[in-house]
Amino acid sequence: MNLGEKGEEIAKKYLIKNGYQIVERNYQTKFGEIDIIAKRKDTIYFVEVKTRTNRNYGRPIDAMTPYKIKHLIRSVQVYIAKKQLEGTEVSLDVIEVEKVHKQWEINHIENAIWL
């Protein structure tokens, strides 16, 4: 399992533990991939997972470049249209997974990106 897969697995377990239902993982569109799609109550959560083992290049969320954000938003729009979810409450979240002192730490940033 590579670092990205490890981070996504940790994020998935975190979401389930906190009452989210996992709907899809690694959903592919022509614009890119959505790491995790989850649901809680009446909201659909589109989750980008960023995993790091150190901060040599900044925080994990710092990897969310304008290019990556644009493609994530387009991927979300494709998913919403394909699944006919227009009007559904959505949240574009980032989950940072970092290894700190041999422990994995999670920082869930809800509504990190606006449609």
N, CA, C and O atoms as CSV, one atom per row, in Angstrom:
chain,resi,resn,atom,element,x,y,z
A,1,MET,N,N,0.859,-1.177,0.000
A,1,MET,CA,C,0.000,0.000,0.000
A,1,MET,C,C,0.902,1.236,0.000
A,1,MET,O,O,1.779,1.374,0.852
A,2,ASN,N,N,0.673,2.137,-0.971
A,2,ASN,CA,C,1.488,3.349,-1.004
A,2,ASN,C,C,0.970,4.390,-0.014
A,2,ASN,O,O,-0.065,4.192,0.623
A,3,LEU,N,N,1.697,5.498,0.109
A,3,LEU,CA,C,1.363,6.514,1.110
A,3,LEU,C,C,-0.035,7.096,0.898
A,3,LEU,O,O,-0.783,7.277,1.859
A,4,GLY,N,N,-0.386,7.386,-0.344
A,4,GLY,CA,C,-1.712,7.932,-0.626
A,4,GLY,C,C,-2.825,6.967,-0.259
A,4,GLY,O,O,-3.830,7.368,0.327
A,5,GLU,N,N,-2.654,5.703,-0.599
A,5,GLU,CA,C,-3.652,4.686,-0.242
A,5,GLU,C,C,-3.767,4.544,1.270
A,5,GLU,O,O,-4.870,4.393,1.796
A,6,LYS,N,N,-2.641,4.592,1.971
A,6,LYS,CA,C,-2.641,4.500,3.436
A,6,LYS,C,C,-3.436,5.668,4.028
A,6,LYS,O,O,-4.259,5.474,4.922
A,7,GLY,N,N,-3.189,6.868,3.529
A,7,GLY,CA,C,-3.911,8.040,4.004
A,7,GLY,C,C,-5.402,7.945,3.747
A,7,GLY,O,O,-6.204,8.311,4.606
A,8,GLU,N,N,-5.782,7.459,2.576
A,8,GLU,CA,C,-7.204,7.313,2.254
A,8,GLU,C,C,-7.872,6.282,3.153
A,8,GLU,O,O,-9.024,6.456,3.550
A,9,GLU,N,N,-7.164,5.220,3.472
A,9,GLU,CA,C,-7.713,4.197,4.367
A,9,GLU,C,C,-7.909,4.767,5.777
A,9,GLU,O,O,-8.927,4.504,6.416
A,10,ILE,N,N,-6.949,5.534,6.253
A,10,ILE,CA,C,-7.066,6.182,7.573
A,10,ILE,C,C,-8.239,7.161,7.565
A,10,ILE,O,O,-9.025,7.202,8.512
A,11,ALA,N,N,-8.354,7.949,6.493
A,11,ALA,CA,C,-9.450,8.917,6.381
A,11,ALA,C,C,-10.798,8.218,6.338
A,11,ALA,O,O,-11.753,8.672,6.967
A,12,LYS,N,N,-10.884,7.117,5.601
A,12,LYS,CA,C,-12.136,6.349,5.514
A,12,LYS,C,C,-12.566,5.865,6.893
A,12,LYS,O,O,-13.728,6.013,7.270
A,13,LYS,N,N,-11.645,5.295,7.636
A,13,LYS,CA,C,-11.958,4.804,8.984
A,13,LYS,C,C,-12.388,5.948,9.900
A,13,LYS,O,O,-13.308,5.795,10.704
A,14,TYR,N,N,-11.720,7.089,9.776
A,14,TYR,CA,C,-12.085,8.275,10.560
A,14,TYR,C,C,-13.524,8.703,10.244
A,14,TYR,O,O,-14.309,8.972,11.153
A,15,LEU,N,N,-13.859,8.765,8.959
A,15,LEU,CA,C,-15.201,9.192,8.558
A,15,LEU,C,C,-16.264,8.231,9.090
A,15,LEU,O,O,-17.274,8.670,9.641
A,16,ILE,N,N,-16.045,6.931,8.931
A,16,ILE,CA,C,-17.010,5.934,9.413
A,16,ILE,C,C,-17.191,6.076,10.926
A,16,ILE,O,O,-18.313,6.046,11.430
A,17,LYS,N,N,-16.087,6.228,11.636
A,17,LYS,CA,C,-16.135,6.384,13.103
A,17,LYS,C,C,-16.947,7.613,13.513
A,17,LYS,O,O,-17.537,7.651,14.592
A,18,ASN,N,N,-16.967,8.621,12.628
A,18,ASN,CA,C,-17.666,9.865,12.939
A,18,ASN,C,C,-19.038,9.975,12.265
A,18,ASN,O,O,-19.561,11.075,12.091
A,19,GLY,N,N,-19.612,8.837,11.891
A,19,GLY,CA,C,-20.993,8.809,11.438
A,19,GLY,C,C,-21.247,9.027,9.963
A,19,GLY,O,O,-22.391,9.229,9.556
A,20,TYR,N,N,-20.208,8.990,9.160
A,20,TYR,CA,C,-20.373,9.131,7.715
A,20,TYR,C,C,-20.551,7.757,7.091
A,20,TYR,O,O,-20.005,6.763,7.569
A,21,GLN,N,N,-21.322,7.721,6.016
A,21,GLN,CA,C,-21.468,6.500,5.215
A,21,GLN,C,C,-20.631,6.696,3.960
A,21,GLN,O,O,-20.801,7.691,3.256
A,22,ILE,N,N,-19.740,5.775,3.671
A,22,ILE,CA,C,-18.913,5.873,2.469
A,22,ILE,C,C,-19.761,5.439,1.265
A,22,ILE,O,O,-20.301,4.334,1.234
A,23,VAL,N,N,-19.862,6.332,0.284
A,23,VAL,CA,C,-20.664,6.079,-0.912
A,23,VAL,C,C,-19.779,5.566,-2.050
A,23,VAL,O,O,-20.136,4.607,-2.734
A,24,GLU,N,N,-18.635,6.199,-2.249
A,24,GLU,CA,C,-17.711,5.832,-3.324
A,24,GLU,C,C,-16.289,6.146,-2.867
A,24,GLU,O,O,-16.059,6.996,-2.006
A,25,ARG,N,N,-15.344,5.430,-3.476
A,25,ARG,CA,C,-13.920,5.739,-3.287
A,25,ARG,C,C,-13.256,5.781,-4.646
A,25,ARG,O,O,-13.580,4.994,-5.535
A,26,ASN,N,N,-12.326,6.707,-4.796
A,26,ASN,CA,C,-11.541,6.841,-6.026
A,26,ASN,C,C,-12.424,6.945,-7.261
A,26,ASN,O,O,-12.223,6.231,-8.243
A,27,TYR,N,N,-13.406,7.844,-7.199
A,27,TYR,CA,C,-14.345,8.051,-8.307
A,27,TYR,C,C,-13.626,8.826,-9.420
A,27,TYR,O,O,-13.127,9.929,-9.198
A,28,GLN,N,N,-13.582,8.238,-10.605
A,28,GLN,CA,C,-12.853,8.796,-11.742
A,28,GLN,C,C,-13.767,9.587,-12.680
A,28,GLN,O,O,-14.860,9.144,-13.033
A,29,THR,N,N,-13.287,10.768,-13.071
A,29,THR,CA,C,-13.920,11.528,-14.153
A,29,THR,C,C,-12.806,11.933,-15.117
A,29,THR,O,O,-11.629,11.694,-14.849
A,30,LYS,N,N,-13.179,12.544,-16.231
A,30,LYS,CA,C,-12.146,12.991,-17.167
A,30,LYS,C,C,-11.320,14.144,-16.590
A,30,LYS,O,O,-10.256,14.472,-17.116
A,31,PHE,N,N,-11.810,14.758,-15.508
A,31,PHE,CA,C,-11.088,15.865,-14.887
A,31,PHE,C,C,-10.181,15.415,-13.749
A,31,PHE,O,O,-9.320,16.172,-13.302
A,32,GLY,N,N,-10.370,14.199,-13.286
A,32,GLY,CA,C,-9.552,13.706,-12.189
A,32,GLY,C,C,-10.342,12.777,-11.286
A,32,GLY,O,O,-11.406,12.278,-11.652
A,33,GLU,N,N,-9.800,12.559,-10.110
A,33,GLU,CA,C,-10.366,11.594,-9.167
A,33,GLU,C,C,-10.866,12.288,-7.903
A,33,GLU,O,O,-10.260,13.241,-7.414
A,34,ILE,N,N,-11.977,11.788,-7.394
A,34,ILE,CA,C,-12.463,12.206,-6.072
A,34,ILE,C,C,-12.093,11.065,-5.130
A,34,ILE,O,O,-12.525,9.930,-5.327
A,35,ASP,N,N,-11.298,11.362,-4.112
A,35,ASP,CA,C,-10.794,10.306,-3.229
A,35,ASP,C,C,-11.909,9.561,-2.510
A,35,ASP,O,O,-11.997,8.335,-2.580
A,36,ILE,N,N,-12.761,10.314,-1.818
A,36,ILE,CA,C,-13.846,9.690,-1.046
A,36,ILE,C,C,-15.114,10.520,-1.216
A,36,ILE,O,O,-15.085,11.748,-1.134
A,37,ILE,N,N,-16.216,9.837,-1.453
A,37,ILE,CA,C,-17.536,10.478,-1.447
A,37,ILE,C,C,-18.293,9.822,-0.305
A,37,ILE,O,O,-18.445,8.602,-0.257
A,38,ALA,N,N,-18.766,10.660,0.615
A,38,ALA,CA,C,-19.439,10.149,1.806
A,38,ALA,C,C,-20.747,10.896,2.005
A,38,ALA,O,O,-20.974,11.955,1.420
A,39,LYS,N,N,-21.600,10.322,2.842
A,39,LYS,CA,C,-22.888,10.943,3.138
A,39,LYS,C,C,-23.096,10.927,4.645
A,39,LYS,O,O,-22.761,9.960,5.330
A,40,ARG,N,N,-23.652,12.012,5.137
A,40,ARG,CA,C,-24.080,12.088,6.535
A,40,ARG,C,C,-25.312,12.979,6.568
A,40,ARG,O,O,-25.294,14.123,6.116
A,41,LYS,N,N,-26.373,12.421,7.114
A,41,LYS,CA,C,-27.684,13.087,7.100
A,41,LYS,C,C,-28.045,13.387,5.650
A,41,LYS,O,O,-28.065,12.473,4.825
A,42,ASP,N,N,-28.329,14.639,5.319
A,42,ASP,CA,C,-28.752,14.994,3.961
A,42,ASP,C,C,-27.642,15.637,3.136
A,42,ASP,O,O,-27.919,16.241,2.100
A,43,THR,N,N,-26.397,15.518,3.578
A,43,THR,CA,C,-25.281,16.164,2.901
A,43,THR,C,C,-24.361,15.127,2.275
A,43,THR,O,O,-24.079,14.086,2.870
A,44,ILE,N,N,-23.896,15.428,1.061
A,44,ILE,CA,C,-22.887,14.607,0.383
A,44,ILE,C,C,-21.542,15.322,0.571
A,44,ILE,O,O,-21.421,16.521,0.316
A,45,TYR,N,N,-20.552,14.573,1.015
A,45,TYR,CA,C,-19.218,15.106,1.261
A,45,TYR,C,C,-18.250,14.558,0.221
A,45,TYR,O,O,-18.109,13.346,0.062
A,46,PHE,N,N,-17.591,15.464,-0.479
A,46,PHE,CA,C,-16.555,15.106,-1.438
A,46,PHE,C,C,-15.231,15.405,-0.748
A,46,PHE,O,O,-14.919,16.558,-0.449
A,47,VAL,N,N,-14.462,14.355,-0.501
A,47,VAL,CA,C,-13.291,14.478,0.362
A,47,VAL,C,C,-12.003,14.233,-0.423
A,47,VAL,O,O,-11.815,13.183,-1.038
A,48,GLU,N,N,-11.136,15.222,-0.382
A,48,GLU,CA,C,-9.785,15.089,-0.926
A,48,GLU,C,C,-8.869,14.780,0.245
A,48,GLU,O,O,-8.858,15.508,1.237
A,49,VAL,N,N,-8.103,13.706,0.137
A,49,VAL,CA,C,-7.203,13.289,1.214
A,49,VAL,C,C,-5.773,13.632,0.814
A,49,VAL,O,O,-5.314,13.269,-0.270
A,50,LYS,N,N,-5.082,14.327,1.693
A,50,LYS,CA,C,-3.683,14.680,1.477
A,50,LYS,C,C,-2.872,14.093,2.614
A,50,LYS,O,O,-3.136,14.373,3.783
A,51,THR,N,N,-1.881,13.274,2.272
A,51,THR,CA,C,-1.107,12.539,3.265
A,51,THR,C,C,0.361,12.921,3.175
A,51,THR,O,O,0.926,13.019,2.085
A,52,ARG,N,N,0.971,13.134,4.333
A,52,ARG,CA,C,2.392,13.475,4.397
A,52,ARG,C,C,3.033,12.783,5.593
A,52,ARG,O,O,2.377,12.494,6.593
A,53,THR,N,N,4.329,12.526,5.463
A,53,THR,CA,C,5.077,11.955,6.593
A,53,THR,C,C,5.946,13.010,7.264
A,53,THR,O,O,6.543,12.752,8.309
A,54,ASN,N,N,6.022,14.209,6.663
A,54,ASN,CA,C,6.754,15.319,7.277
A,54,ASN,C,C,6.261,16.625,6.657
A,54,ASN,O,O,5.455,16.620,5.727
A,55,ARG,N,N,6.752,17.728,7.180
A,55,ARG,CA,C,6.331,19.038,6.662
A,55,ARG,C,C,7.433,19.726,5.859
A,55,ARG,O,O,7.490,20.954,5.801
A,56,ASN,N,N,8.298,18.939,5.247
A,56,ASN,CA,C,9.370,19.522,4.440
A,56,ASN,C,C,8.823,20.407,3.325
A,56,ASN,O,O,9.476,21.364,2.910
A,57,TYR,N,N,7.633,20.086,2.844
A,57,TYR,CA,C,7.022,20.862,1.762
A,57,TYR,C,C,5.738,21.532,2.223
A,57,TYR,O,O,4.865,21.824,1.405
A,58,GLY,N,N,5.612,21.781,3.523
A,58,GLY,CA,C,4.436,22.447,4.061
A,58,GLY,C,C,3.394,21.456,4.551
A,58,GLY,O,O,3.626,20.248,4.605
A,59,ARG,N,N,2.241,22.003,4.904
A,59,ARG,CA,C,1.122,21.177,5.366
A,59,ARG,C,C,0.539,20.412,4.183
A,59,ARG,O,O,0.718,20.809,3.031
A,60,PRO,N,N,-0.150,19.328,4.466
A,60,PRO,CA,C,-0.771,18.569,3.367
A,60,PRO,C,C,-1.703,19.415,2.509
A,60,PRO,O,O,-1.713,19.273,1.286
A,61,ILE,N,N,-2.485,20.293,3.130
A,61,ILE,CA,C,-3.436,21.105,2.357
A,61,ILE,C,C,-2.731,22.042,1.386
A,61,ILE,O,O,-3.334,22.495,0.413
A,62,ASP,N,N,-1.469,22.334,1.638
A,62,ASP,CA,C,-0.721,23.204,0.731
A,62,ASP,C,C,-0.589,22.593,-0.661
A,62,ASP,O,O,-0.292,23.308,-1.618
A,63,ALA,N,N,-0.803,21.288,-0.788
A,63,ALA,CA,C,-0.754,20.622,-2.097
A,63,ALA,C,C,-2.007,20.897,-2.924
A,63,ALA,O,O,-2.070,20.510,-4.091
A,64,MET,N,N,-2.995,21.555,-2.342
A,64,MET,CA,C,-4.224,21.890,-3.066
A,64,MET,C,C,-3.994,23.165,-3.883
A,64,MET,O,O,-4.331,24.269,-3.457
A,65,THR,N,N,-3.418,22.979,-5.050
A,65,THR,CA,C,-3.127,24.098,-5.939
A,65,THR,C,C,-4.410,24.567,-6.629
A,65,THR,O,O,-5.400,23.835,-6.656
A,66,PRO,N,N,-4.399,25.769,-7.181
A,66,PRO,CA,C,-5.571,26.224,-7.944
A,66,PRO,C,C,-5.957,25.244,-9.057
A,66,PRO,O,O,-7.144,25.045,-9.316
A,67,TYR,N,N,-4.980,24.639,-9.708
A,67,TYR,CA,C,-5.242,23.647,-10.760
A,67,TYR,C,C,-5.984,22.444,-10.175
A,67,TYR,O,O,-6.985,22.001,-10.737
A,68,LYS,N,N,-5.502,21.920,-9.058
A,68,LYS,CA,C,-6.124,20.760,-8.412
A,68,LYS,C,C,-7.546,21.096,-7.956
A,68,LYS,O,O,-8.462,20.290,-8.121
A,69,ILE,N,N,-7.724,22.274,-7.389
A,69,ILE,CA,C,-9.048,22.701,-6.922
A,69,ILE,C,C,-10.019,22.800,-8.096
A,69,ILE,O,O,-11.157,22.340,-8.002
A,70,LYS,N,N,-9.574,23.398,-9.202
A,70,LYS,CA,C,-10.434,23.541,-10.381
A,70,LYS,C,C,-10.882,22.176,-10.892
A,70,LYS,O,O,-12.054,21.989,-11.220
A,71,HIS,N,N,-9.960,21.228,-10.960
A,71,HIS,CA,C,-10.302,19.897,-11.451
A,71,HIS,C,C,-11.169,19.119,-10.470
A,71,HIS,O,O,-12.026,18.339,-10.884
A,72,LEU,N,N,-10.954,19.322,-9.185
A,72,LEU,CA,C,-11.811,18.678,-8.185
A,72,LEU,C,C,-13.243,19.206,-8.300
A,72,LEU,O,O,-14.197,18.429,-8.272
A,73,ILE,N,N,-13.388,20.506,-8.428
A,73,ILE,CA,C,-14.723,21.097,-8.569
A,73,ILE,C,C,-15.412,20.559,-9.823
A,73,ILE,O,O,-16.597,20.229,-9.777
A,74,ARG,N,N,-14.696,20.469,-10.928
A,74,ARG,CA,C,-15.290,19.929,-12.154
A,74,ARG,C,C,-15.698,18.466,-11.974
A,74,ARG,O,O,-16.749,18.047,-12.459
A,75,SER,N,N,-14.869,17.697,-11.280
A,75,SER,CA,C,-15.201,16.292,-11.016
A,75,SER,C,C,-16.459,16.185,-10.165
A,75,SER,O,O,-17.307,15.328,-10.413
A,76,VAL,N,N,-16.581,17.046,-9.169
A,76,VAL,CA,C,-17.773,17.064,-8.313
A,76,VAL,C,C,-19.004,17.423,-9.138
A,76,VAL,O,O,-20.055,16.799,-8.987
A,77,GLN,N,N,-18.883,18.416,-10.001
A,77,GLN,CA,C,-20.011,18.808,-10.848
A,77,GLN,C,C,-20.450,17.664,-11.763
A,77,GLN,O,O,-21.646,17.467,-11.979
A,78,VAL,N,N,-19.495,16.914,-12.298
A,78,VAL,CA,C,-19.819,15.752,-13.138
A,78,VAL,C,C,-20.575,14.719,-12.310
A,78,VAL,O,O,-21.585,14.181,-12.763
A,79,TYR,N,N,-20.097,14.440,-11.105
A,79,TYR,CA,C,-20.741,13.444,-10.244
A,79,TYR,C,C,-22.174,13.874,-9.911
A,79,TYR,O,O,-23.102,13.070,-10.000
A,80,ILE,N,N,-22.346,15.116,-9.535
A,80,ILE,CA,C,-23.675,15.627,-9.181
A,80,ILE,C,C,-24.640,15.492,-10.367
A,80,ILE,O,O,-25.782,15.064,-10.203
A,81,ALA,N,N,-24.168,15.861,-11.554
A,81,ALA,CA,C,-25.025,15.766,-12.742
A,81,ALA,C,C,-25.341,14.310,-13.074
A,81,ALA,O,O,-26.492,13.971,-13.352
A,82,LYS,N,N,-24.323,13.450,-13.045
A,82,LYS,CA,C,-24.521,12.046,-13.409
A,82,LYS,C,C,-25.471,11.343,-12.449
A,82,LYS,O,O,-26.282,10.518,-12.871
A,83,LYS,N,N,-25.376,11.663,-11.162
A,83,LYS,CA,C,-26.203,11.009,-10.144
A,83,LYS,C,C,-27.504,11.776,-9.873
A,83,LYS,O,O,-28.281,11.404,-8.994
A,84,GLN,N,N,-27.729,12.848,-10.637
A,84,GLN,CA,C,-28.937,13.683,-10.518
A,84,GLN,C,C,-29.139,14.159,-9.079
A,84,GLN,O,O,-30.204,13.976,-8.490
A,85,LEU,N,N,-28.089,14.776,-8.530
A,85,LEU,CA,C,-28.119,15.257,-7.144
A,85,LEU,C,C,-28.218,16.777,-7.054
A,85,LEU,O,O,-27.931,17.357,-6.007
A,86,GLU,N,N,-28.624,17.423,-8.148
A,86,GLU,CA,C,-28.766,18.872,-8.127
A,86,GLU,C,C,-29.675,19.265,-6.969
A,86,GLU,O,O,-30.710,18.637,-6.747
A,87,GLY,N,N,-29.293,20.293,-6.238
A,87,GLY,CA,C,-30.093,20.750,-5.103
A,87,GLY,C,C,-29.728,20.074,-3.790
A,87,GLY,O,O,-30.188,20.496,-2.730
A,88,THR,N,N,-28.909,19.034,-3.847
A,88,THR,CA,C,-28.468,18.351,-2.632
A,88,THR,C,C,-27.395,19.190,-1.948
A,88,THR,O,O,-26.557,19.801,-2.610
A,89,GLU,N,N,-27.427,19.214,-0.643
A,89,GLU,CA,C,-26.403,19.913,0.135
A,89,GLU,C,C,-25.078,19.180,-0.041
A,89,GLU,O,O,-25.008,17.966,0.149
A,90,VAL,N,N,-24.015,19.924,-0.409
A,90,VAL,CA,C,-22.703,19.306,-0.593
A,90,VAL,C,C,-21.636,20.053,0.199
A,90,VAL,O,O,-21.786,21.231,0.526
A,91,SER,N,N,-20.574,19.348,0.493
A,91,SER,CA,C,-19.422,19.927,1.161
A,91,SER,C,C,-18.169,19.362,0.512
A,91,SER,O,O,-18.048,18.148,0.349
A,92,LEU,N,N,-17.243,20.224,0.143
A,92,LEU,CA,C,-15.959,19.788,-0.399
A,92,LEU,C,C,-14.935,19.929,0.717
A,92,LEU,O,O,-14.548,21.037,1.089
A,93,ASP,N,N,-14.508,18.801,1.238
A,93,ASP,CA,C,-13.641,18.761,2.407
A,93,ASP,C,C,-12.240,18.301,2.036
A,93,ASP,O,O,-12.025,17.648,1.015
A,94,VAL,N,N,-11.304,18.659,2.887
A,94,VAL,CA,C,-9.951,18.133,2.794
A,94,VAL,C,C,-9.645,17.468,4.128
A,94,VAL,O,O,-9.882,18.039,5.192
A,95,ILE,N,N,-9.116,16.252,4.052
A,95,ILE,CA,C,-8.630,15.589,5.255
A,95,ILE,C,C,-7.121,15.470,5.125
A,95,ILE,O,O,-6.598,14.836,4.208
A,96,GLU,N,N,-6.437,16.103,6.077
A,96,GLU,CA,C,-4.986,15.994,6.147
A,96,GLU,C,C,-4.648,14.805,7.039
A,96,GLU,O,O,-5.159,14.683,8.152
A,97,VAL,N,N,-3.790,13.940,6.539
A,97,VAL,CA,C,-3.305,12.809,7.324
A,97,VAL,C,C,-1.789,12.975,7.404
A,97,VAL,O,O,-1.094,12.957,6.387
A,98,GLU,N,N,-1.291,13.136,8.627
A,98,GLU,CA,C,0.140,13.370,8.814
A,98,GLU,C,C,0.713,12.415,9.852
A,98,GLU,O,O,0.083,12.110,10.865
A,99,LYS,N,N,1.917,11.959,9.571
A,99,LYS,CA,C,2.624,11.135,10.551
A,99,LYS,C,C,3.463,12.082,11.416
A,99,LYS,O,O,4.392,12.734,10.939
A,100,VAL,N,N,3.105,12.134,12.698
A,100,VAL,CA,C,3.795,13.010,13.647
A,100,VAL,C,C,4.263,12.154,14.815
A,100,VAL,O,O,3.454,11.537,15.508
A,101,HIS,N,N,5.561,12.123,15.023
A,101,HIS,CA,C,6.131,11.316,16.120
A,101,HIS,C,C,5.615,9.881,16.087
A,101,HIS,O,O,5.176,9.342,17.103
A,102,LYS,N,N,5.675,9.276,14.912
A,102,LYS,CA,C,5.291,7.872,14.690
A,102,LYS,C,C,3.795,7.603,14.854
A,102,LYS,O,O,3.382,6.444,14.883
A,103,GLN,N,N,2.976,8.654,14.960
A,103,GLN,CA,C,1.520,8.522,15.078
A,103,GLN,C,C,0.866,9.233,13.889
A,103,GLN,O,O,1.354,10.265,13.428
A,104,TRP,N,N,-0.227,8.677,13.409
A,104,TRP,CA,C,-0.987,9.324,12.342
A,104,TRP,C,C,-1.972,10.298,12.975
A,104,TRP,O,O,-2.754,9.922,13.849
A,105,GLU,N,N,-1.931,11.545,12.531
A,105,GLU,CA,C,-2.866,12.567,13.000
A,105,GLU,C,C,-3.764,12.975,11.841
A,105,GLU,O,O,-3.346,13.001,10.683
A,106,ILE,N,N,-5.007,13.291,12.183
A,106,ILE,CA,C,-6.014,13.635,11.177
A,106,ILE,C,C,-6.544,15.034,11.458
A,106,ILE,O,O,-6.867,15.373,12.596
A,107,ASN,N,N,-6.629,15.836,10.405
A,107,ASN,CA,C,-7.235,17.159,10.486
A,107,ASN,C,C,-8.287,17.243,9.385
A,107,ASN,O,O,-7.957,17.296,8.200
A,108,HIS,N,N,-9.558,17.255,9.789
A,108,HIS,CA,C,-10.669,17.291,8.838
A,108,HIS,C,C,-11.092,18.746,8.664
A,108,HIS,O,O,-11.578,19.375,9.603
A,109,ILE,N,N,-10.905,19.271,7.467
A,109,ILE,CA,C,-11.276,20.645,7.151
A,109,ILE,C,C,-12.550,20.604,6.336
A,109,ILE,O,O,-12.523,20.330,5.136
A,110,GLU,N,N,-13.672,20.878,6.996
A,110,GLU,CA,C,-14.956,20.853,6.305
A,110,GLU,C,C,-15.139,22.127,5.489
A,110,GLU,O,O,-14.669,23.197,5.875
A,111,ASN,N,N,-15.827,22.000,4.360
A,111,ASN,CA,C,-16.071,23.131,3.456
A,111,ASN,C,C,-14.781,23.871,3.125
A,111,ASN,O,O,-14.760,25.101,3.088
A,112,ALA,N,N,-13.711,23.129,2.884
A,112,ALA,CA,C,-12.417,23.716,2.575
A,112,ALA,C,C,-12.434,24.417,1.217
A,112,ALA,O,O,-11.679,25.360,0.981
A,113,ILE,N,N,-13.308,23.938,0.331
A,113,ILE,CA,C,-13.398,24.461,-1.026
A,113,ILE,C,C,-14.864,24.764,-1.323
A,113,ILE,O,O,-15.752,23.976,-0.997
A,114,TRP,N,N,-15.100,25.901,-1.936
A,114,TRP,CA,C,-16.472,26.296,-2.280
A,114,TRP,C,C,-16.741,26.060,-3.743
A,114,TRP,O,O,-15.894,26.337,-4.593
A,115,LEU,N,N,-17.929,25.545,-4.040
A,115,LEU,CA,C,-18.337,25.365,-5.446
A,115,LEU,C,C,-18.652,26.702,-6.068
A,115,LEU,O,O,-19.013,26.766,-7.243
